[in-house]
Amino acid sequence: MTAPLLSVRDFALSFANRGGPRLQAVDGLSLTVYPQQTVAVVGESGCGKSVSAMSILQLVPRPPGRFDRGQAFFDGGNGRAPVDLLALTPDQIRKVRGNEIAMIFQEPMTSLNPVYSVGEQIIEAVQLHRSMSRKQAREVALGSLAEVGIVDPVNRIDQYPHQFSGGMRQRVMIAMALACQPRLLLADEPTTALDVTVQAQVLALLRSLQRQRGMGVLLITHDLGVVAENADVVCVMYAGRVVEYARVTDLFRAPLHPYTRGLLNSIPRMTNRRDRLVTVKEIVDNPAEAARLPGGERGVRAWWPWHQVPADLHRAERPAGEYELLEVEPEHWVGVWRTATVAGAACRPPDLSFRRGEVRTRS
């Protein structure tokens, strides 16, 4: 079996809060990304998606941030043992960033430096990670721009970010991220603020480059349409925790957690006329939703509502013992309270190597 490129286990991150307790931004994130696989991290704004990806590359300032627990193992490649990205020194993580793991940020105009040409910025990234002359790095930059569909790269390489449209700037960001042939790409809402046509072009470009290079992609988004079209596996986050983890087909066919159903029900549909849309809060705070989980409220109680703690909670197992990701169906994980029923259950961490087009097998 192919080893995962990235394996995040029980990661927690908090921030200092002047005059009050620390703010828990991420609490127990677990996921895996395999070669050529796209794992989508979904959730509303502020749920911890972007800060989780930035933490993997140690881009979160510490302080005020702090890694409370967990590991993020990255496959060393070429027979090397996996390394814990969260435990690397600043010099060690700099060798990984942009070289083996690249990141595309959601707003290219603020990510690109306005006083340097796009070519200068790509060349700098290439020379930082590869032993190349400036002439060789420029050739790599030209090839990267051509690969992402920038017309006339020989002339455009010396232009500045403001001379590119929003879609073209995003293509420049992709060219910069992929210039060093990374094995894993972290894409943080790569189509934000783009119109639908350009969005489709950018996503199709990413899929094409992923197939050509065999990359793993961690796609961060709140757009469920993008997820349905592009993801193999979906990780749903709510208030810093993973509440559901499954194949994309299983998640859309039979969402199990109340929050996931709330996300799906909040989307307007052309076929159903409604006077008002259902809000996520109306689903999450509805006691009847918990009974729809396998076993109902008396069996596996959903993590619902997040601010109410069940009386039979078991806290002794681990530092965050009130919450657990449980495989309630084969290869389908749901976040639940660690009650007496769950306390005795084996909770294997989420791990799916599934890719679209594969024949589904279950043991």
N, C-alpha and C positions, 0 to 999 in steps of 0.2 A: 504493500500500500504506500502511496506517495505521502511523504511527510508534509505537514502544513508549513507554509512560509511564515505565518505569524500565528502565535497562540497566546492569547491574553487570558490570564486566569485570576479572577477575584481581585481586580484592580480597583483601588479606592483613592480618591483625590479630594482634598479639602483646601479651603482658603481661609486665611486669617480674617477675622472680623473684629475690628476695633470696638472694644467695649461690650463684646458679646461672645458666645460660643463660636467655634469654627463652623464655616459653612461647607456642608458636604456636597460637592458638585457631582462626584461620581462615587457610587457605593456598590462594589462587587461586580464590575463589568467582566464578562467572560465571552470570548468568541474565538473563532479560528478562520484563517484565510488560506486557501490552497492555491497552487499554481493554476493559472488560467481561470480562476474562479472570481466572481463578483459577489461580495457580501455587502448588502445595503444596511446601513444603520439609520433607522427611521425614528422620528419623534418630533414633537413640537419644539419651538424655539426655547432654549434654556434647559433642555432635558439632559445635556451633557455630551452631545454627539461630537461637536467640534473640539471641545477641551479634551476629550478622550483621545482623539487622533493626534492632537498637538502634544499630549503627554507621551505618546508612544515614541516620538522623536525628541522628547525632553525640550519642547519649545515653550512650556509653561514656566514663567519665572518662579523660582523658589528661593526665599519667600517672595510673595505671600502664599504661593501654592505649596503643597506638601503631599508626597506620595505616602499614603497611610499604610497600604499593604498591596500585595499582588505582584505578579510578574508578567512580562511581555516577551516571550521567547521568539527570536527570529532565527530562521534556518541559516546556519553559517555558510552553506554551499560548499561544493568541492570537497565533500567529506568532512568538513569542519563541524564541530558540535554546535548546537543552537546556543545563542547568547541571550542573556536577559537585558533588553534594551534599557530598562529602568535602572539597572545597576551599573551601566557604563559610565566612565569618566567623561568630562566634557570633550577631551581630545578624541576619545574612542567614538563617541556618538557623532562627532563631526565627520568622521570617516564613513559613517553609515548614511547620514542625511545627504540626499541628492545623488548619492552614488548607488547604493543598494535599495534604499527606500526614498521615494520622492513624494512630494505633496503639491497638489494644486489647490490654491486658496480660492474662496468664493468671490472675491472682488478683484479682478485683474488690475484695475486702474490704481488701486491703493497698494497692490503687491508689486507692481512694476515701478522702478525708479524713473520719475519723469525727466530727469536731467541726463540720463544716459540712453543711448540708442538701444534698441532691443537686441541687436547683435552683440554689443558690449556686454550686456547682462548674461546672454547665453554663453559667450566666450569665457567670461569670468567663472561661471559655474563649471564649465568643462575643464578649464585649467586647474581649478581647485581640486578636482578629483582624479585627473588623469595627467600623466607625464607627457604633455604635448607642447609644442611650440605654439606661438600665437597664430601662425599661418595654418597649422593643422587644426587648431581649435576653431578657427573661422570656417574651415571646410566642414567640420562636424556641425557647426551652427547652421550653415547653409543647407546641409542635408536634412537637419531636423525641421527647419522651416518649410522646406519642400515637402517633407513627409506629412506634415499636418495640413497641407493644402494651401499654403501661402503662395499666391501667384507672384512671379518675378522676384524670388528671394534675393537675387544678387543686388538689386536696388533697394529692396525693402529692409534688408538687414541693417542698413545705416539710418533708418528712420526712427523716430521717437514714439513712445506709446500713444501720445495724443493724436498721432497721424493714422492710427488704426481704429477701426470700428470696435464695438464691444465684442462681437463674435471673433474678430481677428485678434484682438488682445487675448482672448481666452485661448485661441490657438497658439499664440506666442507662449503663453504660460505652459501649455501642454508640451510644446517643443522644448522649452527650458527644462521642464521636469523630466522629460524622457531622453534628453541629450546624452546622458551617461548610462543609458540602458539599465535602469533599475529593475529589480525583480518584483518589487511591490510598489503600488501606487496608492496613495491616500488622496482621494478626490473629495474635497469639502464643498459640497453644493456647487459643482463646476458650471451649472447652467443658470445660476441666479441672475436675474435682471436681463436675461436674453429672451428675445421673442421666440415663439414656438418653433418656427422654421429653423432658426439658428441653433436652438436647443437640440433639435433632432440631429442636425449636422454634427454638432460637437460630440454628442453621445455616440453616434454612429462611428465617428473618428476614433473615439476611445475604444469601442468594441473591436474595430479593425486592428488597431495597434496592439491591443491585448492578445488577439489571436496570433498575430505575427510574432510576438515576442514571448508569449507564454506567461505574461505577467499575472500576478494576483492583484485585485482591485478592491479596496475598501471604499465604498461609495456612501458618502454622508449626504442625506437629503431629507426633506419633509414632503416631497412630492411623490405620492403613491403611484401616480401614473408612470413616473420615471422608474420606480421600483419594479412595477409589473413588467415593464418592457426590457429592463436591463439586468436585474438581479437574479442570482441563482439561489442565494440564501438570504433571509431577512432577520435582522436583529432589531427588535422594537424596544426603545428606551422610554422611560417615563420617570421624571424626577430623579435622574441619576442612576436608575437601576434598569436592568434588562427584565422586561416583563413577558416577552415571548421571543422564541427563537425557532425557526423552522424553514423548510424549503419554501420558495416563493409560491409555488402552486398550492401547497398545503395551507399556507397562511391566508391566501385570498379565498380559498375554497371553504375553509373551516377555521376562522379565527377563534381562539379559545379564551384569551384574556379579555376582560371587559374593556380595558383601555384600547386594545387593538380594534375591537368591534366599534368602539366609539370613533376612532380615526376613520374607519371605513364608512360608517354611517353618516359622518359629517360631510362627506363628499356629495355635491349635487349631481343628480343623474337626469339625463334627458327624458328617460322613460317614466320617471315618477314625479308627478306634480306635488309640490309641498308648499304650504304657506310659510313655513320656517324650517331651517335645518336643525337637526339634532346636534347639540353640543357635546364635546367630550365629557364635560363635567356631569351632564345628565346621565351618561352611561356609567361612569366610574363610581358615582355616588349612589347608584341604584342597587339596593340589596338583592333584588331579584336576579341581577346579572351573575352573581356568584354561583347560583344554583345551576347555571348552564355548563359549568366545568364538569369533567368526568368525576363522579362521586359527589358532586354538589357541595353545599356548605359543610355538611357533616364529614365529608371525606377530604378531598384536597381543596382547601379554601383559597380562593383567589386573593391576590394582593389587592383587596378592595375593602373599604376605601383606604387610601394610603395613610390617613391620619388616625385610623382607629385600630387599636391593638387587641387581638383576641385574648381572652382570659387564660386559655391553656397554652400560651406561648412558651416555647423552650428556648432559652437564651444561653445555655451553658456550652453549646457545641463549639462555637467560634466567636470572635469578637463581634461580628454582625449576625449573631445567631437567630435573629428574628425573621430572616428572609432567606429563601432558597429557590434556586432554579430547579424545577423537577421535571423529568421526562414523563409527562402524563400520558403520552401516546408515543409509539415508536418514532424516534427522530423528531419529536415535537416537544419543546420545552416551554414551560409556563412558570412565571414567578408566583410563588405562594408563600403564605405565612408558615413558619416552621412550628406547626402545632403538634400535638401528641401523635396524630396520624402520620405526619410527614417526618417526624423525628427518627423513625425507624426505617425510612425508605432510603435506598441507595440513590444518591444524586450525582450521576456522572456529568461532568461539565459538557456544555454544548460543543459538538464536533461533527460537522457535516462536510464531506468532500464533494457533494453533489454539484454537477454542472448541467445546464440545460442540454437536452438531447441525449443524456445518458439513460440507459435502461435502469429502471428503479428495482433494486433488490433489497429484501429485508431478511434478516436472520430469524 
